[in-house]
Amino acid sequence: MNYRHLFACLMAMIVMSACTTKKIAYLQSDEDMQKAVSAVPTFYDARFKVKDLLTINVSCSQPEVAAPFNLTVSSPAAQVGPYNYTTSQPTLQVYQVDNSGSIAFPVLGKIRVEGMTKSELESYLVSRLASYIKGEEPTVIVKWVEYKYSVLGEVGRPGQFTSMSSKVNIFEALAQAGDMTIYGKRDNVKLIREDGQGVRTTVTLDLTRDDIVNSPYYYLEQNDIVYVEPNKARARSSNVGSLTTVWLTVTSILISAASLITTIVLN
């Protein structure tokens, strides 16, 4: 039994020795960090893609004038005692960007939104509505219905996640998924991205480098997939169960044989 415990401890030490701090830490310092700090800041804005979902609310001082430009549906009736009522705030219907990159907007007709940012679409609609809403500039608010991305592989909670914000970076996505386990390859994270034409691209990100913050893939786009590949220690540990049984069996046989031979020789 002591030999078995010793063998199990040795196997655990071998597995853990492969996980060094150098391979676990994010954003390891080098000269690139100085470059990142001194660089002119740029602000990320997500752009609409095919199949994206969004809501658009148009308002002005005269609600009846703005009403034709809002797709709304009345809230379900609720009953309190003998009375039925509906809320005074109707629910905005959702627009979906079609395969041509457009949405069907009331009165204005089809509008191509693919490639636009939220602020660009708002400005565009304000300019188009100027001929319909006289004497004032309408307020247009565009919102993402959901900003989806998936994180798979060696993380605490793999799955698909949604965000109310369209500005999610790679570290925020990993945090949402419970961070990487110690078995995840931090220097070989795969990101799968699909463009509006259905072309998929796979890139490799090294999260141990601090210049990752300057990468065009630092911020996730709608429907991105992040895959954290397991390292060699995980591959070995996945076989520890079966290998341990084999090695313990072989060790036990060798020890028994050695004991038998020793007994025979001494006698």
TORNUSE-553165 format. One record per atom (N, C-alpha, C, O): x, y, z. Coordinates in pm, whole numbers, padded with zeros to 5 digits, always signed. Atoms other than C-alpha are relative to their C-alpha. Layout:
XYZ/...
This chain:
+00083-00121+00000/+00000+00000+00000/+00086+00125+00000/+00051+00224-00064/-00090-00114-00004/+00290+00236+00076/+00058+00030-00137/+00072+00147-00175/-00053-00019+00135/+00433+00180-00271/-00103+00068-00090/-00069+00152-00173/+00106-00060+00081/+00099+00271-00425/-00015+00149+00031/-00031+00231-00060/+00008-00141-00038/+00081+00595-00229/+00118+00079-00056/+00102+00191-00103/-00119-00066+00051/+00437+00679-00329/-00009+00023-00150/+00028+00129-00200/+00013-00013+00145/+00364+00615-00696/-00101+00108-00037/-00078+00187-00128/+00103-00101+00027/+00047+00828-00688/+00053+00140+00025/+00024+00232-00051/-00059-00131-00031/+00239+01116-00526/+00097+00043-00109/+00101+00160-00148/-00096-00031+00106/+00511+01094-00791/-00072+00044-00127/-00028+00138-00193/+00076-00036+00119/+00253+01108-01071/-00058+00140+00015/-00057+00218-00080/+00056-00133-00024/+00087+01414-00913/+00106+00108-00012/+00079+00216-00065/-00109-00097+00009/+00424+01590-00884/+00040+00023-00144/+00073+00136-00182/-00035-00014+00141/+00498+01523-01250/-00100+00088-00072/-00063+00175-00151/+00105-00079+00065/+00163+01667-01360/+00009+00145+00041/+00001+00233-00045/-00002-00137-00049/+00191+01978-01141/+00126+00073-00040/+00125+00196-00051/-00125-00066+00036/+00553+02045-01239/-00007+00066-00137/+00070+00157-00167/+00014-00057+00134/+00439+02120-01593/-00069+00136+00003/-00061+00210-00096/+00074-00125-00010/+00228+02417-01471/+00083+00105+00072/+00077+00114+00194/-00083-00104-00060/+00471+02702-01411/-00073+00133-00003/-00168+00151-00080/+00061-00133-00003/+00381+03061-01327/+00011+00068-00135/-00079+00143-00175/-00022-00062+00130/+00523+03166-01663/-00110-00036-00098/-00145+00044-00185/+00102+00045+00093/+00255+02966-01840/-00142+00036+00046/-00237+00022-00030/+00132-00027-00055/-00032+03075-01614/-00036+00147-00002/-00152+00182-00021/+00027-00144-00015/+00003+03454-01583/-00043+00063-00132/+00010+00030-00238/+00040-00080+00115/-00178+03690-01821/+00089+00125-00008/+00153+00163+00090/-00058-00134+00018/-00029+04011-01966/+00138+00015+00065/+00161+00106+00145/-00133-00006-00057/+00333+03942-01879/+00075+00120-00057/+00069+00147-00177/-00060-00129+00036/+00538+04263-01885/+00113-00016-00101/+00194-00109-00093/-00113-00019+00090/+00767+04358-02170/-00009+00141-00055/-00093+00220-00010/-00005-00136+00051/+00846+04667-02372/-00130+00040-00071/-00159+00159-00083/+00122-00032+00072/+00517+04641-02561/-00102+00072+00087/-00184+00149+00037/+00094-00068-00087/+00326+04757-02254/+00022+00150-00004/-00075+00226+00000/-00028-00142+00010/+00501+05093-02274/-00058+00057-00129/-00109+00169-00131/+00057-00043+00127/+00396+05116-02637/-00151+00014+00011/-00211+00108-00041/+00145-00003-00013/+00037+05036-02544/-00047+00120+00081/-00148+00182+00048/+00038-00111-00085/+00025+05301-02273/+00017+00134-00071/-00066+00224-00056/-00029-00127+00065/+00178+05574-02487/-00076+00020-00131/-00077+00130-00186/+00072-00010+00127/-00036+05499-02794/-00123+00089+00015/-00179+00103+00124/+00121-00082+00001/-00321+05730-02891/-00120-00091+00022/-00137-00188-00052/+00112+00088-00029/-00638+05579-02739/-00101-00005-00114/-00130+00097-00177/+00106+00016+00099/-00897+05440-02977/-00120-00064+00069/-00104-00146+00159/+00122+00049-00062/-01258+05365-02888/-00067-00100-00093/-00088-00074-00211/+00060+00108+00079/-01418+05042-03003/-00151+00019-00009/-00218+00046+00091/+00144+00000+00023/-01766+05046-03155/-00036-00121-00083/+00017-00140-00193/+00044+00117+00075/-01935+04725-03261/-00082+00043-00121/-00149+00146-00118/+00074-00029+00122/-02085+04718-03609/-00102-00111-00025/-00076-00228+00002/+00108+00095+00022/-02409+04551-03707/+00035-00100-00110/+00098-00066-00210/-00020+00108+00095/-02396+04218-03889/-00134-00062-00037/-00237-00035+00025/+00119+00077+00039/-02644+03995-04067/-00046-00084+00119/+00035-00144+00189/+00068+00076-00106/-02889+03829-03821/+00005+00068+00136/-00050+00014+00232/+00002-00073-00126/-02823+04086-03547/-00142+00046+00033/-00223+00069-00056/+00130-00047-00047/-03122+04191-03337/+00016+00135+00068/+00109+00155+00146/-00009-00133-00058/-03187+04553-03242/-00138+00061+00015/-00233+00019-00050/+00122-00079-00013/-03456+04793-03127/+00032+00145-00034/+00145+00191-00012/-00017-00141+00036/-03506+05151-03250/-00120+00077+00056/-00235+00045+00027/+00105-00083-00058/-03702+05413-03058/+00015+00143-00049/+00120+00205-00032/+00002-00138+00049/-03795+05747-03218/-00094+00080+00088/-00208+00039+00113/+00085-00083-00084/-03928+06025-02998/+00020+00147-00034/+00124+00186-00086/-00007-00145+00016/-04003+06398-03017/-00103+00062+00094/-00167-00008+00171/+00090-00068-00093/-04211+06659-02836/-00147-00033-00026/-00232-00017+00062/+00137+00038+00034/-04525+06540-03017/-00003-00152-00024/+00028-00197-00135/-00002+00147+00012/-04564+06163-02953/-00075-00053-00121/-00035-00153-00180/+00078+00049+00113/-04828+06128-03224/+00074+00013-00132/+00048-00061-00226/-00080-00017+00121/-04581+06254-03485/+00106-00110-00011/+00135-00157-00121/-00105+00104+00000/-04314+06000-03383/-00057-00140-00008/+00013-00234-00046/+00061+00133-00009/-04560+05711-03346/+00014-00084-00127/+00043-00203-00116/-00010+00084+00120/-04555+05599-03714/+00139-00063-00022/+00152-00157-00099/-00136+00049+00021/-04178+05539-03689/+00043-00101+00106/+00159-00144+00109/-00030+00097-00105/-04198+05304-03391/-00082-00126-00019/-00205-00121-00024/+00069+00129+00003/-04281+04937-03423/-00024-00043+00144/+00071-00078+00215/+00030+00036-00139/-04458+04859-03098/-00111-00102+00005/-00187-00120-00090/+00108+00094-00027/-04685+04595-02952/-00046+00025+00142/+00037+00045+00231/+00053-00027-00133/-04914+04647-02656/+00041-00110+00097/+00049-00227+00060/-00034+00098-00102/-04814+04479-02334/-00122-00086+00030/-00235-00039+00018/+00113+00088-00030/-05029+04180-02234/-00088+00059+00110/-00038+00124+00202/+00092-00050-00101/-05338+04265-02033/+00021-00072+00132/+00045-00192+00135/-00012+00058-00133/-05314+04211-01661/-00129+00028+00075/-00197+00127+00049/+00126-00016-00072/-05603+04167-01422/+00027+00027+00146/+00101-00046+00212/-00005-00032-00142/-05631+04333-01083/-00143+00009+00047/-00214+00104+00015/+00140+00004-00042/-05957+04240-00917/-00087-00019-00123/-00059-00106-00206/+00093+00016+00114/-06242+04284-01167/+00044+00076-00124/-00026+00075-00225/-00039-00088+00109/-06040+04516-01394/+00117-00059-00079/+00208-00119-00023/-00111+00032+00088/-05816+04444-01693/+00065+00130-00045/-00003+00230-00065/-00067-00121+00044/-05553+04694-01798/+00125-00037-00079/+00178-00147-00064/-00129+00015+00069/-05253+04733-02027/+00090+00113+00046/+00043+00221+00083/-00094-00103-00043/-04937+04924-01940/+00002+00113-00102/-00029+00094-00219/-00003-00117+00089/-04895+05272-02084/+00126+00002-00086/+00135+00081-00181/-00124+00005+00076/-04549+05183-02215/-00001-00122-00092/+00025-00232-00045/-00001+00114+00090/-04577+04963-02526/+00142-00054-00017/+00240+00018+00002/-00129+00066+00018/-04297+04716-02598/+00047+00018-00144/-00029-00002-00238/-00056-00016+00134/-04069+04788-02891/+00022-00136-00064/+00076-00227-00002/-00027+00123+00074/-04063+04517-03153/+00146-00003-00044/+00213+00100-00053/-00141+00020+00032/-03729+04375-03255/+00020-00005-00151/-00055-00072-00222/-00042+00009+00140/-03567+04432-03594/+00110-00106-00010/+00197-00115+00077/-00110+00092+00028/-03351+04156-03739/+00063+00038-00133/-00006+00057-00233/-00072-00033+00123/-03084+04238-03995/-00009-00120-00094/+00035-00230-00059/+00019+00112+00092/-03168+04027-04301/+00130-00034-00073/+00234+00027-00051/-00119+00048+00070/-02928+03846-04533/+00062+00103-00093/+00178+00090-00132/-00055-00107+00083/-02888+04159-04744/+00061+00111+00085/+00113+00209+00032/-00057-00100-00089/-02776+04354-04435/-00094+00115+00029/-00049+00221+00072/+00096-00109-00013/-03096+04560-04416/-00109-00032+00101/-00127-00147+00141/+00120+00015-00080/-03398+04618-04193/-00113+00075-00070/-00089+00169-00146/+00117-00068+00057/-03751+04719-04294/-00051+00100+00103/-00113+00061+00202/+00035-00104-00096/-03810+05050-04118/-00132+00066-00042/-00152+00093-00160/+00129-00061+00035/-04162+05205-04098/+00018+00130-00077/+00105+00211-00045/+00006-00120+00083/-04232+05475-04357/+00123+00012-00091/+00109+00033-00211/-00123-00019+00078/-03867+05494-04468/+00031-00118-00091/+00104-00104-00189/-00026+00118+00081/-03865+05141-04608/+00129-00070+00040/+00171-00063+00156/-00120+00078-00031/-03554+04925-04632/+00120+00091+00023/+00145+00184-00054/-00120-00077-00034/-03242+05064-04468/+00114-00099+00020/+00102-00195+00097/-00116+00087-00016/-02901+04901-04500/+00077+00042+00125/+00126+00155+00134/-00066-00032-00127/-02748+04884-04152/+00128-00079+00021/+00206-00048+00111/-00121+00081-00017/-02476+04622-04195/+00124+00087-00012/+00137+00166-00105/-00123-00078+00001/-02138+04772-04113/-00010+00130+00075/+00092+00194+00099/+00018-00124-00076/-02287+05067-03923/+00022-00026+00149/-00003-00135+00199/-00002+00005-00146/-02217+05140-03558/-00134+00052+00051/-00215+00105-00026/+00125-00048-00062/-02498+05224-03317/-00016+00151-00021/-00123+00197-00060/+00009-00146+00013/-02418+05598-03326/-00017+00043-00145/-00085+00141-00174/+00015-00032+00142/-02387+05599-03706/-00144-00021-00047/-00197+00059-00123/+00138+00027+00038/-02731+05443-03746/-00094+00106+00061/-00188+00150-00005/+00082-00103-00063/-02881+05691-03499/+00009+00132-00078/-00093+00196-00104/-00017-00125+00076/-02734+05987-03689/-00066-00008-00136/-00128+00088-00182/+00060+00018+00132/-02848+05846-04022/-00152+00014+00008/-00213+00081-00076/+00145-00007-00012/-03206+05804-03902/-00048+00141+00034/-00153+00184-00014/+00036-00138-00032/-03215+06155-03756/-00004+00084-00127/-00094+00165-00147/-00004-00077+00125/-03116+06297-04094/-00114-00039-00093/-00170+00048-00161/+00109+00044+00087/-03374+06085-04279/-00137+00046+00051/-00228+00071-00028/+00128-00038-00058/-03653+06181-04039/-00024+00151-00001/-00134+00197+00032/+00012-00147-00004/-03587+06556-04073/-00114+00050-00090/-00178+00150-00058/+00105-00045+00091/-03832+06582-04365/-00139-00041+00048/-00239+00006-00006/+00129+00045-00053/-04108+06410-04165/-00035+00067+00132/-00152+00095+00159/+00023-00063-00130/-04066+06566-03821/+00052+00143-00009/+00173+00166-00001/-00037-00140+00024/-04066+06942-03870/+00019+00077+00132/-00042+00045+00234/-00014-00093-00110/-03946+07212-03634/+00087-00045+00115/+00111+00032+00207/-00087+00049-00107/-03725+06994-03414/+00078-00122-00050/+00043-00184-00150/-00079+00119+00034/-03464+06722-03427/-00046-00114+00089/-00040-00104+00211/+00049+00112-00082/-03605+06387-03316/+00114-00069+00074/+00231-00058+00037/-00096+00081-00074/-03431+06166-03064/-00014-00145-00045/-00123-00202-00041/+00000+00139+00046/-03335+05823-03197/+00095-00080+00089/+00212-00044+00103/-00081+00086-00086/-03210+05550-02962/+00000-00141-00056/-00104-00205-00067/-00018+00135+00053/-03074+05226-03107/+00066-00086+00108/+00163-00043+00170/-00057+00090-00100/-03003+04931-02877/+00013-00141-00057/-00070-00187-00136/-00011+00141+00030/-02871+04581-02921/-00098-00075+00089/-00110-00044+00208/+00088+00082-00081/-03127+04326-02806/+00083-00097+00084/+00057-00114+00203/-00093+00085-00073/-02854+04083-02710/+00130-00011-00077/+00131-00016-00200/-00133+00009+00060/-02482+04061-02772/+00056-00135+00044/+00098-00150+00159/-00032+00138-00038/-02393+03691-02781/+00144-00037-00036/+00199+00009-00135/-00131+00060+00028/-02060+03510-02760/+00009-00130+00080/-00063-00148+00178/-00016+00130-00066/-01946+03162-02656/+00143-00019+00043/+00236+00023-00026/-00134+00033-00052/-01651+03045-02446/+00001-00148+00033/-00080-00196+00113/-00006+00145-00014/-01551+02679-02462/+00139-00044+00044/+00234+00035+00042/-00131+00056-00032/-01270+02452-02347/+00033+00008+00147/-00054-00010+00233/-00050+00004-00137/-01061+02484-02033/-00032+00129+00077/+00056+00209+00107/+00047-00111-00082/-01269+02741-01844/-00092-00055+00108/-00137-00169+00102/+00080+00047-00113/-01467+02724-01523/-00144-00031-00036/-00199-00132+00009/+00140+00019+00037/-01814+02760-01679/-00017+00021-00150/-00060+00129-00191/+00015-00017+00145/-01814+02700-02056/-00146+00016-00038/-00235-00040+00027/+00137-00018+00045/-02123+02812-02245/-00015+00123-00086/+00083+00187-00123/+00032-00120+00078/-02295+03087-02442/-00046+00109+00096/-00122+00082+00189/+00030-00112-00089/-02324+03430-02280/-00056+00117-00081/-00029+00130-00200/+00053-00122+00062/-02510+03752-02355/+00038+00119+00085/+00057+00108+00206/-00036-00122-00071/-02424+04108-02264/-00091+00113-00044/-00133+00118-00160/+00079-00117+00034/-02625+04428-02251/+00086+00103-00073/+00034+00194-00138/-00093-00091+00066/-02315+04606-02379/+00055-00064-00126/+00069-00186-00133/-00061+00051+00123/-02169+04573-02728/+00151+00015+00003/+00218+00005-00100/-00144-00017-00015/-01820+04630-02591/+00050-00099+00105/+00056-00067+00224/-00046+00107-00087/-01689+04304-02444/+00138-00044-00047/+00153-00085-00162/-00133+00043+00041/-01317+04225-02445/+00023-00145+00039/-00058-00205+00109/-00027+00142-00017/-01155+03882-02435/+00011-00039+00147/-00029-00149+00184/-00015+00031-00142/-01076+03901-02062/-00135+00005+00072/-00160-00073+00164/+00133-00005-00057/-01431+04003-01973/-00079-00127-00034/-00154-00179+00048/+00067+00122+00041/-01559+03705-02171/+00049-00119+00082/-00030-00203+00125/-00055+00108-00081/-01323+03470-01985/-00047+00009+00145/-00075-00092+00208/+00049-00019-00137/-01427+03621-01652/-00144-00049+00012/-00181-00111+00112/+00139+00045+00000/-01792+03557-01742/-00007-00152+00001/-00100-00209+00058/-00003+00147+00007/-01699+03194-01810/+00076-00062+00116/+00110-00181+00111/-00068+00056-00118/-01527+03154-01473/+00151-00007-00011/+00215-00077+00067/-00145-00006+00022/-01174+03224-01603/+00053-00136-00048/-00014-00238-00038/-00066+00124+00043/-00933+02967-01747/+00038-00084+00121/+00065-00031+00229/-00059+00088-00099/-00835+02665-01545/+00152+00005-00018/+00201+00060-00116/-00146+00000+00012/-00464+02612-01481/+00047-00087-00116/+00164-00085-00152/-00035+00088+00111/-00475+02361-01766/-00022+00064-00137/+00006+00001-00239/+00025-00066+00128/-00570+02615-02034/+00126+00061-00058/+00209+00116+00014/-00116-00060+00068/-00314+02726-02293/-00025+00150-00018/-00100+00190-00107/+00020-00144+00007/-00297+03100-02237/+00068+00064-00121/+00032+00174-00161/-00069-00054+00116/-00063+03149-02531/-00053-00056-00131/+00007-00035-00237/+00052+00063+00121/-00280+02958-02778/-00153-00007+00006/-00212-00114-00008/+00145-00007-00008/-00642+03074-02741/-00057+00024-00140/-00015+00117-00209/+00059-00010+00133/-00851+03027-03055/-00126+00088+00005/-00208+00076+00095/+00120-00082+00015/-01109+03286-03164/-00057-00023-00139/+00013-00005-00239/+00067+00028+00127/-01359+03194-03437/-00100+00112-00026/-00185+00141+00059/+00085-00115+00033/-01534+03483-03612/-00059-00019-00139/+00009-00064-00232/+00068+00010+00129/-01789+03490-03894/-00043+00139-00046/-00103+00215+00031/+00038-00132+00049/-01840+03795-04114/-00140-00003-00061/-00207-00106-00059/+00135-00012+00052/-02158+03917-04282/-00027-00088-00120/-00143-00114-00153/+00016+00087+00117/-02096+03696-04586/+00011-00148+00036/+00010-00233-00053/-00007+00139-00045/-02068+03379-04378/+00140-00060-00004/+00155-00180+00014/-00139+00049+00004/-01687+03352-04410/+00052-00007+00143/+00049+00093+00216/-00050+00019-00136/-01536+03208-04091/+00152+00010+00003/+00221-00042-00084/-00144-00018-00018/-01190+03304-03968/+00038-00046+00140/-00030-00015+00238/-00053+00043-00130/-00988+03141-03689/+00135+00065+00022/+00225+00054-00061/-00127-00064-00035/-00712+03340-03519/+00047-00054+00134/-00033-00101+00215/-00060+00045-00126/-00475+03249-03237/+00045+00121+00080/+00117+00207+00029/-00034-00111-00087/-00437+03487-02943/+00093-00047+00112/+00070-00152+00172/-00093+00028-00109/-00148+03490-02696/-00031+00095+00115/+00009+00211+00112/+00044-00085-00110/-00294+03621-02370/+00109+00022+00105/+00088+00094+00202/-00112-00027-00090/+00044+03607-02195/+00073+00127-00039/+00153+00180+00039/-00065-00122+00048/+00158+03906-02401/-00088+00121+00032/-00209+00120+00010/+00080-00115-00037/+00054+04247-02279/-00039+00087-00120/-00120+00177-00104/+00043-00076+00117/+00028+04385-02634/-00128-00057-00061/-00173-00012-00166/+00128+00053+00045/-00288+04175-02673/-00106+00110+00002/-00204+00104-00073/+00100-00109-00011/-00475+04494-02573/-00006+00083-00127/-00103+00157-00148/-00001-00074+00127/-00379+04642-02913/-00047-00085-00118/-00051-00037-00231/+00041+00089+00107/-00502+04342-03112/-00139+00039-00052/-00224+00081+00027/+00135-00025+00053/-00800+04393-03348/-00102-00104+00048/-00222-00087+00028/+00088+00103-00053/-00942+04080-03183/-00014+00009+00152/-00070-00081+00215/+00011-00017-00145/-00916+04215-02828/-00147+00013+00042/-00187-00043+00144/+00143-00010-00026/-01285+04311-02838/-00075-00103-00083/-00047-00122-00201/+00078+00101+00069/-01533+04040-02927/-00110+00063-00084/-00166+00167-00049/+00113-00039+00082/-01786+04078-03203/-00115-00097+00026/-00098-00203+00086/+00120+00081-00018/-02138+03940-03208/+00023-00142-00052/+00072-00161-00163/-00006+00143+00034/-02143+03555-03210/+00142-00055-00011/+00161-00162-00068/-00136+00056-00004/-01766+03514-03164/+00003-00124+00089/-00074-00136+00184/-00022+00120-00081/-01650+03179-03026/+00144-00001+00047/+00236+00009-00034/-00134+00006-00059/-01353+03160-02789/+00022-00143+00049/-00058-00197+00125/-00030+00138-00040/-01190+02819-02745/+00136-00003+00069/+00237+00037+00012/-00123+00012-00078/-00931+02755-02474/+00049-00143-00008/-00014-00235+00046/-00054+00135+00022/-00717+02458-02570/+00066-00052+00127/+00134+00024+00197/-00067+00057-00118/-00601+02219-02292/+00149-00019-00026/+00190-00047-00138/-00143+00021+00014/-00229+02194-02226/+00037-00147+00019/-00050-00232+00038/-00045+00139-00009/-00017+01879-02205/-00029-00061+00136/-00054-00181+00147/+00027+00051-00134/-00069+01851-01831/-00142-00055+00009/-00165-00159+00071/+00138+00049+00001/-00445+01818-01887/-00010-00130-00078/-00080-00222-00036/+00004+00123+00080/-00389+01559-02159/+00054-00118+00080/+00000-00228+00074/-00056+00108-00081/-00170+01359-01923/-00095-00037+00114/-00115-00155+00143/+00087+00028-00114/-00409+01397-01632/-00125-00075-00042/-00182-00150+00038/+00118+00071+00046/-00697+01270-01845/+00026-00149-00011/-00067-00230-00010/-00035+00141+00010/-00507+00944-01878/+00052-00057+00131/+00087-00174+00140/-00058+00045-00127/-00392+00928-01516/-00078-00117+00058/-00019-00210+00111/+00082+00107-00058/-00687+00709-01410/+00036-00135-00055/+00065-00228+00021/-00028+00130+00060/-00625+00431-01658/+00146-00037+00012/+00179-00153+00038/-00143+00030-00009/-00247+00463-01656/+00040-00037+00142/+00123-00126+00162/-00033+00031-00139/-00233+00463-01276/-00035-00144+00033/+00042-00214+00099/+00043+00138-00025/-00426+00136-01264/+00099-00099-00061/+00136-00198+00001/-00095+00089+00068/-00191-00023-01518/+00133-00005+00073/+00188-00111+00101/-00131-00005-00064/+00125+00099-01349/-00003-00060+00140/+00094-00124+00181/+00010+00060-00133/+00006-00002-01003/-00003-00152-00009/+00056-00223+00073/+00007+00145+00019/-00075-00348-01133/+00139-00056-00033/+00182-00157+00023/-00135+00044+00039/+00269-00380-01298/+00094+00009+00119/+00173-00083+00143/-00088-00018-00116/+00444-00244-00988/-00024-00108+00105/+00070-00162+00163/+00034+00103-00099/+00258-00484-00761/+00055-00136-00041/+00107-00211+00041/-00051+00128+00050/+00353-00779-00983/+00152-00007+00017/+00206-00109+00060/-00146-00001-00012/+00719-00674-00990/+00044-00012+00145/+00139-00084+00176/-00037+00008-00142/+00730-00624-00614/-00024-00142+00053/+00059-00194+00128/+00029+00137-00044/+00566-00964-00555/+00103-00098-00053/+00150-00187+00018/-00101+00089+00059/+00805-01131-00798/+00134+00016+00068/+00203-00083+00095/-00127-00024-00067/+01105-00964-00634/+00002-00061+00139/+00103-00117+00181/+00008+00057-00134/+00987-01071-00290/+00011-00153-00005/+00078-00215+00078/-00004+00146+00013/+00934-01430-00409/+00141-00047-00031/+00188-00145+00028/-00136+00038+00039/+01280-01445-00572/+00093+00013+00120/+00177-00074+00144/-00084-00021-00117/+01443-01299-00259/-00019-00110+00103/+00077-00158+00163/+00030+00106-00097/+01267-01554-00041/+00063-00133-00039/+00117-00205+00044/-00055+00125+00050/+01376-01843-00263/+00152-00001+00014/+00211-00102+00053/-00146-00006-00005/+01739-01724-00278/+00050-00012+00144/+00147-00081+00172/-00043+00004-00140/+01764-01671+00097/-00020-00135+00063/+00055-00175+00153/+00023+00132-00056/+01618-02010+00169/+00088-00106-00067/+00081-00224-00032/
